[in-house]
Amino acid sequence: MANLEQNDVGGVRVLTLKGSLGQTEVADVRKPFYDATAEEGAAVVLDLSNVDFLSTPAIAMFLDAAKTLKGTGGRIVATGPQPRVEEVLKRLRLDELLPVMGSIDEGMERVRT
């Protein structure tokens, strides 16, 4: 099972995902994830430090959010992915739409500028 925690910190929405994001587990977080990233012009930091697996539906969910936010003047970055997850993001060149930062603080600075 995966879960999603949301915190708003100084105008930045920090979404912390936990668990494996396999096809079945993505269903557990899809609705709250889309609700949290649907606000026009939102600044979103996606904390992936506790995610150990990404499925195609999870990647599609991230890309949809990145494209939606880009279209409304918002920003989203991923932070702290485990090596295996970061490798997937970089191999698929997803880091071009979803920049990967080392820490939440770095991600917050990036989405604010």
Contact map, one row per residue, 1 for C-alpha under 8 A:
11100000000000000011000010010000000000000000000000000000000000000000000000000000000000000000000000000000000000000
11110000000000001111100011011000000000000000000000000000000000000000000000000000000000000000000000000000000000000
11111000000000001110000000011000000000000000000000000000000000000000000000000000000000000000000000000000000000000
01111100000000111100000000001001100000000000000000000000000000000000000000000000000000000000000000000000000000000
00111110000000111000000000000000000000000000000000000000000000000000000000000000000000000000000000000000000000000
00011111000011110000000000000000000100000000000000000000000000000000000000000000000000000000000000000000000000000
00001111100011100000000000000000000000000000000000000000000000000000000000000000000000000000000000000000000000000
00000111111111000000000000000000000000000000000000000000000000000000000000000000000000000000000000000000000000000
00000011111111000000000000000000000000000000000000000000000000000000000000000000000000000000000000000000000000000
00000001111100000000000000000000000000000000000000000000000000000000000000000000000000000000000000000000000000000
00000001111110000000000000000000000000000010000000000000000000000000000000000000000000000000000000000000000000000
00000001111111000000000000000000000000000111100000000000000000000000000000000000000000000000000000000000000100110
00000111101111100000000000000000000100000111100000000000000000000000000000000000000000000000000000000000000000000
00000111100111110000000000000000000000000001111000000000000000000000000000000000000000000000000000000000000000000
00011110000011111000000000000000100000000001111000000000000000000000000000000000000000000000000000000000000000000
00011100000001111100000000000000000000000000011101000000000000000000000000000000000000000000000000000000000000000
01111000000000111110000000000000000000000000011111100000000000000000000000000000000000000000000000000000000000000
01110000000000011111000000000000000000000000000111100000000000000000000000000000000000000000000000000000000000000
11100000000000001111100000000000000000000000000001111000000000000000000000000000000000000000000000000000000000000
11000000000000000111110010000000000000000000000000111100000000000000000000000000000000000000000000000000000000000
01000000000000000011111111000000000000000000000000111110010000000000000000000000000000000000000000000000000000000
00000000000000000001111111000000000000000000000000001111110000000000000000000000000000000000000000000000000000000
00000000000000000000111111100000000000000000000000000011110000000000000000000000000000000000000000000000000000000
00000000000000000000111111110000000000000000000000000000000000000000000000000000000000000000000000000000000000000
11000000000000000001111111111000000000000000000000000000000000000000000000000000000000000000000000000000000000000
01000000000000000000111111111100000000000000000000000000110000000000000000000000000000000000000000000000000000000
00000000000000000000001111111110000000000000000000000000000000000000000000000000000000000000000000000000000000000
11100000000000000000000111111110000000000000000000000000000000000000000000000000000000000000000000000000000000000
01110000000000000000000011111111100000000000000000000000000000000000000000000000000000000000000000000000000000000
00000000000000000000000001111111110000000000000000000000000010000000000000000000000000000000000000000000000000000
00000000000000000000000000111111111000000000000000000000000000000000000000000000000000000000000000000000000000000
00010000000000000000000000001111111100000000000000000000000000000000000000000000000000000000000000000000000000000
00010000000000100000000000001111111110000000000000000000000000000000000000000000000000000000000000000000000000000
00000000000000000000000000000111111111000000000000000000000000001000000000000000000000000000000000000000000000000
00000000000000000000000000000011111111100000000000000000000000000000000000000000000000000000000000000000000000000
00000100000010000000000000000001111111100000000000000000000000000000000000000000000000000000000000000000000000000
00000000000000000000000000000000111111100101000000000000000000001000100000000000000000000000000000000000000000000
00000000000000000000000000000000011111110100000000000000000000001001100000000000000000000000000000000000000000000
00000000000000000000000000000000001111111100000000000000000000000000100000000000000000000000000000000000000000000
00000000000000000000000000000000000001111100000000000000000000000000100111000000000000000000000000000000000000000
00000000000000000000000000000000000000111110000000000000000000000000100111100000000000000000000000000000000000000
00000000000110000000000000000000000011111111000000000000000000000000100011100000000000000000000000000000000000000
00000000001110000000000000000000000000001111100000000000000000000000000001110000000000000000000000000000000000110
00000000000111100000000000000000000010000111110000000000000000000000000001111000000000000000000000000000000100100
00000000000111100000000000000000000000000011111000000000000000000000000000011110000000000000000000000001001100100
00000000000001111000000000000000000000000001111100000000000000000000000000011110000000000000000000000000000000000
00000000000001111000000000000000000000000000111111000000000000000000000000000111100000000000000000000001000000000
00000000000000011100000000000000000000000000011111100000000000000000000000000111110000000000000000000000000000000
00000000000000001100000000000000000000000000001111100000000000000000000000000011110000000000000000000000000000000
00000000000000011110000000000000000000000000001111110000000000000000000000000000110000000000000000000000000000000
00000000000000001111100000000000000000000000000111111100000000000000000000000000110010000000000000000000000000000
00000000000000000011100000000000000000000000000001111100000000000000000000000000010110000000000000000000000000000
00000000000000000011110000000000000000000000000000111110000000000000000000000000000110000000000000000000000000000
00000000000000000001110000000000000000000000000000111111011000000000000000000000000010010000000000000000000000000
00000000000000000000111000000000000000000000000000001111111000000000000000000000000000000000000000000000000000000
00000000000000000000011000000000000000000000000000000111111100000000000000000000000000000000000000000000000000000
00000000000000000000011001000000000000000000000000000011111110000000000000000000000000000000000000000000000000000
00000000000000000000111001000000000000000000000000000111111111000000000000000000000000000000000000000000000000000
00000000000000000000000000000000000000000000000000000111111111100000000000000000000000000000000000000000000000000
00000000000000000000000000000000000000000000000000000001111111110000000000000000000000000000000000000000000000000
00000000000000000000000000000100000000000000000000000000111111111000000000000000000000000000000000000000000000000
00000000000000000000000000000000000000000000000000000000011111111100000000000000000000000000000001000000000000000
00000000000000000000000000000000000000000000000000000000001111111110000000000000000000000000010011000000000000000
00000000000000000000000000000000000000000000000000000000000111111111000000000000000000000000000000000000000000000
00000000000000000000000000000000010011000000000000000000000011111111100000010000000000000000000000000000000000000
00000000000000000000000000000000000000000000000000000000000001111111110000110000000000000000000011000000000000000
00000000000000000000000000000000000000000000000000000000000000111111111000000000000000000000000010000000000000000
00000000000000000000000000000000000001000000000000000000000000011111111100000000000000000000000000000000000000000
00000000000000000000000000000000000011111100000000000000000000001111111111110000000000000000000000000000000000000
00000000000000000000000000000000000000000000000000000000000000000111111111100000000000000000000000000000000000000
00000000000000000000000000000000000000000000000000000000000000000011111111000000000000000000000000000000000000000
00000000000000000000000000000000000000011000000000000000000000000001111111000000000000000000000000000000000000000
00000000000000000000000000000000000000011100000000000000000000000000111111100000000000000000000000000000000000000
00000000000000000000000000000000000000011111000000000000000000000000111111110000000000000000000000000000000000000
00000000000000000000000000000000000000001111000000000000000000000100110011111000000000000000000000000000000000100
00000000000000000000000000000000000000000011110000000000000000001100100001111100000000000000000001100000000000100
00000000000000000000000000000000000000000001110000000000000000000000000000111110000000000000000001111000001001100
00000000000000000000000000000000000000000000111100000000000000000000000000011111100000000000000001111000001000000
00000000000000000000000000000000000000000000111110000000000000000000000000001111100000000000000000011111001000000
00000000000000000000000000000000000000000000001110000000000000000000000000000111110000000000000000011111000000000
00000000000000000000000000000000000000000000001111100000000000000000000000000111111111000000000000010100000000000
00000000000000000000000000000000000000000000000111110000000000000000000000000001111111000000000000000000000000000
00000000000000000000000000000000000000000000000000000000000000000000000000000000111111100000000000000000000000000
00000000000000000000000000000000000000000000000000011000000000000000000000000000111111110000000000000000000000000
00000000000000000000000000000000000000000000000000111100000000000000000000000000111111111000000000000000000000000
00000000000000000000000000000000000000000000000000000000000000000000000000000000111111111100000000010000000000000
00000000000000000000000000000000000000000000000000000000000000000000000000000000001111111110000000000000000000000
00000000000000000000000000000000000000000000000000000100000000000000000000000000000111111111000000000000000000000
00000000000000000000000000000000000000000000000000000000000000000000000000000000000011111111111000000000000000000
00000000000000000000000000000000000000000000000000000000000000000000000000000000000001111111111000000000000000000
00000000000000000000000000000000000000000000000000000000000000000000000000000000000000111111110000000000000000000
00000000000000000000000000000000000000000000000000000000000000000000000000000000000000011111110000000000000000000
00000000000000000000000000000000000000000000000000000000000000000000000000000000000000001111111100000000000000000
00000000000000000000000000000000000000000000000000000000000000100000000000000000000000001111111111100000000000000
00000000000000000000000000000000000000000000000000000000000000000000000000000000000000001100111111110000000000000
00000000000000000000000000000000000000000000000000000000000000000000000000000000000000000000111111100000000000000
00000000000000000000000000000000000000000000000000000000000000100110000000000000000000000000011111100000000000000
00000000000000000000000000000000000000000000000000000000000001100100000000011100000000000000011111110000000000000
00000000000000000000000000000000000000000000000000000000000000000000000000011100000000000000011111111000000000000
00000000000000000000000000000000000000000000000000000000000000000000000000001111100001000000001001111100000000000
00000000000000000000000000000000000000000000000000000000000000000000000000001111000000000000000000111111011000000
00000000000000000000000000000000000000000000000000000000000000000000000000000011100000000000000000011111011000000
00000000000000000000000000000000000000000000000000000000000000000000000000000011000000000000000000001111111000000
00000000000000000000000000000000000000000000101000000000000000000000000000000011000000000000000000001111111100000
00000000000000000000000000000000000000000000000000000000000000000000000000000000000000000000000000000011111110000
00000000000000000000000000000000000000000000000000000000000000000000000000000000000000000000000000001111111111000
00000000000000000000000000000000000000000000100000000000000000000000000000001110000000000000000000001111111111100
00000000000100000000000000000000000000000001100000000000000000000000000000000000000000000000000000000001111111110
00000000000000000000000000000000000000000000000000000000000000000000000000000000000000000000000000000000111111111
00000000000000000000000000000000000000000000000000000000000000000000000000001000000000000000000000000000011111111
00000000000100000000000000000000000000000011100000000000000000000000000000111000000000000000000000000000001111111
00000000000100000000000000000000000000000010000000000000000000000000000000000000000000000000000000000000000111111
00000000000000000000000000000000000000000000000000000000000000000000000000000000000000000000000000000000000011111
